[in-house]
Amino acid sequence: MRILVTGGAGYIGSVSVEALVAAGHEVTVLDDLSTGYRGAVSPSARLEVGSYGTRPPWPRCWSGITSTQSSTAPPSRSSASR
C-alpha cells in the first residue's frame, strides 16, 4: 500500500512510519517540521516538507496514495494566537 502520513516527523508519527515501512508499505511523510524533526523520518520513507496550506507538495504527495494517516499535532496556544 502507498500511505501518506501527515505529521510523520514527530514522535508518534515517526513510530507509525517505522511500523508501516517494516510492514512493507511505501510511505510518504508530509510535515512542516514545526514540531517534528527531519532525522526522525525513516530513510525508507519519502519526506515532503510542507503543510495542508502549502500548495507545492500536495500534487506530489497524493500521487498514487491508497491510504492516509494523520499524526499532526494541534497548534500551540502561542502560535495559534499570532
HELIX and SHEET records of a PDB file:
HELIX    1   1 TYR A   11  ALA A   22  1                                  12    
HELIX    2   2 ARG A   38  ALA A   40  5                                   3    
HELIX    3   3 PRO A   57  TRP A   62  1                                   6    
HELIX    4   4 ARG A   77  ALA A   80  1                                   4    
SHEET    1   A 4 ARG A  46  VAL A  49  0                                        
SHEET    2   A 4 GLU A  26  ASP A  31  1                                        
SHEET    3   A 4 ARG A   2  THR A   6  1                                        
SHEET    4   A 4 SER A  67  SER A  70  1                                        
END                                                                             
